[in-house]
Amino acid sequence: MKRRVPPIGDLWRFLAPTFRVRREPWARVVTTEDLRRRAQRRTPRSVFDYVEGAAERELSVRRAVAAFERVILHPRVLRDVTGVDTTTTILGRQAALPIVFAPTGFTRMMHAAGEPAVARGAARAGIPYTLSTLGTTSIERLAEEAPDTDRWFQLYVSKDRDHVRELVSRAQAAGYRTLVLTVDVAVAGARHRDTHNGLTIPPTLTPRTLVGMLRKPRWLFDALTTEPVSFESLGAAGDVMGLINRVFDAGVTFEDVEWLRSEWSGPLVVKGIQRVDDALDAVAAGADGIAVSNHGGRQLDRAVTPLELLPAVVDAIADRAEVYLDGGVRSGADVAAADALGARAGFVGRPYLYALMAGGERGVDHLTSLLQNDYVRTLRLLGVSGTADLTSDLVELR
Ligand SMILES: Cc1cc2nc3c(=O)[nH]c(=O)nc-3n(C[C@H](O)[C@H](O)[C@H](O)COP(=O)(O)O)c2cc1C
């Protein structure tokens, strides 16, 4: 057999070497996993582990992410998907995407730019942002620094109900639109990574933590040249688990949901629902929204996987409240799957913290553009031209 060897130039396109000083720094960051890796390179281990970690054996968090691998999509073809409308309404207000940034405590520990950077990123992406009770930016300062954001406030109910009332009225006065009551923290979960790492908030300088921080000079420089991390809304600091057990009340019940309903005039979301009967009771107590959530696996390990519980809760609640999926969302395709299974929106936690650690406010913008592109592409390939057309026949959990 005679072979004809084509000139190599026909097969390969050689790129002349370029000697630009710097490549476009975000061009190869195309997934949440890329952001996660970059975050890990830039933050001290104890800080990264605080974000990444979960309770006990960390089974819940792994299952929450893995549940999205069980999603089977049934795309339609030969539909005109030239234009895609990604918008939706969340509690009566239009959002550009069916995504809510979930509350996370201690955000300025991950990156000095902290909550304002994430909240401004949310505003640019047209989605709500939730400030945690354990935020490191006060209720009022966040409102000043992120005036255009659809700001939600997440509440933990402590034993001191007067203090709770004060937090709620501060949030109302500062223009927060939605109150999110987190109900899965009767006591602190056992986060073994933090114990092993000797993590305190704010981070303390033991010889071991100091070595970890010296390895991440950019993070350390930011931390040393900006205001110290503190719980700005609560005005307290110390060891996290001790704080949680001191400040939070193991005696909170559905009556407190009713009480908050009477204190708060805007929409009320109950976050941390893990059973259908509790979802029904929360709606009966006045919730406008239910976040099916196990706190990103950080509380009770082996608690039910949010994506798996979602359809049953959606079925039971019908149109009486909105239902959100919280836990394991890592891409726009995951958001589309959760929506098709009945969620009004997907809450996103760790991914925006990875983005923040990876590159501050610029990182958050990069994440939202990834989520947006991913969501649009998924809808088009599914043969639907808008969020409103994401129906349950498009998706199956196997
Ligand atoms: C570092 C970190 C801090 C968190 N702090 C809070 C908090 O203060 N209040 C709260 O309701 N949930 C908190 N959560 C849980 C998130 O709101 C959300 O439920 C969880 O991150 C969703 O899972 P995902 O990380 O897989 O998106 C925190 C999660 C992380 C990772």
The ligand as an ORCA input file, in Angstrom:
! r2SCAN-3c Opt
* xyz 0 1
  C     -18.722     28.974     54.375
  C     -20.206     28.839     54.486
  C     -20.878     29.614     55.416
  C     -22.275     29.513     55.532
  N     -22.925     30.327     56.411
  C     -24.288     30.282     56.455
  C     -24.997     31.188     57.272
  O     -24.423     32.041     57.942
  N     -26.354     31.094     57.272
  C     -27.037     30.173     56.531
  O     -28.261     30.131     56.565
  N     -26.369     29.303     55.744
  C     -25.033     29.347     55.677
  N     -24.365     28.498     54.838
  C     -25.120     27.564     54.006
  C     -25.461     28.221     52.655
  O     -26.388     29.246     52.809
  C     -26.096     27.184     51.700
  O     -27.146     26.561     52.358
  C     -25.108     26.129     51.208
  O     -23.831     26.678     50.989
  C     -25.653     25.544     49.920
  O     -24.832     24.560     49.439
  P     -23.721     24.782     48.300
  O     -22.556     25.340     49.019
  O     -23.533     23.417     47.779
  O     -24.279     25.759     47.287
  C     -22.979     28.589     54.720
  C     -22.287     27.820     53.786
  C     -20.908     27.938     53.658
  C     -20.198     27.113     52.629
*
